[in-house]
Amino acid sequence: MSTAPKRTCIVRALALAVACAALAGTTTTLASDDVGKKKADEACAACHGPEGNKPITPETPRLAGQQYDYLVQSLAAYRKGTRENAVMSAMAKPLTEKEIRDLAGYFSRQQGLTTKR
């Protein structure tokens, strides 16, 4: 018996495993986006606009498209009090670690500012 059919079978099994893992990650991302969107609509949209893309003042930053790690770090700093802004500190204080990650994930995946090079 040739080893070619065995190899083909193994390659197909690996491809199927990779596809399943990718789909599982997508489902988790979509569920997290729903949670992040809900929290963003409740807590952030009043100042940062829908999807974090239309701030109400020039001083209010656009959150859409920002880096995930930057958003997590900023919200955590507001929550701890190591970064100060009266409004943001009050908004971030009650957030859990999971809510911070959900918000950061949601805003980082939104279409935001782009830089032309």
Secondary structure, 3 states (H helix, E strand, C coil): CCCHHHHHHHHHHHHHHHHHHHHHHHHHHHHHHHHHHHHHHHHCHHHHCHHHCCCCCCCCCCCCCCCHHHHHHHHHHHHHCCCCCHHHHHHHCCCCHHHHHHHHHHHHCCCCCCCCC
